[in-house]
Amino acid sequence: MLKDQVKMTKDLQKYRKKIDKIDKKLQKHLEKREILVKKIGKVKKENKIGTTDKAREKEILGKIKNAYVKKIFKSIIEISKETQR
C-alpha cells in the first residue's frame, strides 16, 4: 500500500512539473497577448468601433476542435473585450 502511494505521489509530481512548464509558457504568451489586446482596444476607441466582433470570434473559435481549449478561448475572448473597454 505504501509503495503504491509513493508511486502515485511521484507520478503526480512528474505530471505537475510538466504542467508548470506549460503554464510558464502560457503565462508569457498571455502577457504578450494582453499588450496586443490593449493596442487593438486603443485603435477601436480612436475609430469608435465596438469591442465585440462576432465574425472574428467565430473565426477564432471555429479553428478549435478541442472542447477544453475552446472553453478556455471563450474566456480569453471575454476577458479581452473587457480589457478593450
C-alpha positions in Angstrom: 0.0 0.0 0.0 2.7 2.5 1.0 4.7 1.6 -2.2 1.6 2.4 -4.3 1.2 5.8 -2.5 4.8 6.7 -3.2 4.5 5.8 -6.8 1.3 7.8 -7.1 3.0 10.8 -5.4 6.0 10.6 -7.8 3.6 10.4 -10.8 1.7 13.4 -9.6 4.9 15.4 -9.1 6.1 14.4 -12.5 2.9 15.5 -14.2 2.7 18.7 -12.2 6.2 19.6 -13.2 5.2 19.2 -16.8 2.1 21.3 -16.3 4.2 24.0 -14.5 6.5 24.3 -17.6 3.5 24.6 -19.9 1.9 27.2 -17.5 5.0 29.3 -17.6 4.9 29.4 -21.4 1.2 30.1 -21.4 1.7 33.0 -19.0 4.3 34.6 -21.2 2.2 34.3 -24.3 -0.9 35.6 -22.5 1.0 38.6 -21.3 2.1 39.3 -24.9 -1.5 38.9 -26.0 -2.7 41.4 -23.4 -0.4 44.0 -24.8 -1.8 43.4 -28.3 -5.3 43.4 -27.0 -4.8 46.8 -25.4 -3.4 48.2 -28.7 -6.4 46.8 -30.6 -8.7 48.5 -28.0 -6.9 51.8 -28.5 -7.4 51.6 -32.3 -11.1 50.6 -31.8 -11.7 53.6 -29.4 -10.0 56.0 -31.7 -12.2 54.8 -34.6 -15.3 54.4 -32.5 -15.5 50.7 -33.2 -17.3 48.4 -30.7 -15.2 45.8 -28.8 -17.3 42.9 -30.0 -16.6 41.4 -33.4 -18.8 38.3 -33.7 -17.2 37.4 -37.0 -13.7 37.4 -35.5 -14.9 35.4 -32.5 -16.5 32.8 -34.8 -13.3 32.7 -36.9 -11.1 32.0 -33.8 -13.4 29.5 -32.2 -14.1 27.8 -35.5 -10.5 26.7 -35.7 -10.6 25.0 -32.3 -11.8 21.4 -32.2 -10.9 20.5 -28.6 -13.8 21.4 -26.3 -11.4 22.0 -23.3 -9.4 24.5 -25.4 -12.5 26.1 -26.9 -13.9 26.8 -23.4 -10.6 28.5 -22.4 -10.6 30.6 -25.5 -14.2 31.7 -24.9 -12.9 33.1 -21.6 -9.9 34.7 -23.2 -12.1 36.4 -25.7 -14.4 37.8 -23.0 -11.5 39.0 -20.9 -10.0 40.6 -24.0 -13.2 42.5 -24.6 -13.3 43.7 -21.0 -9.7 44.8 -21.4 -10.5 46.8 -24.5 -13.3 48.7 -22.9 
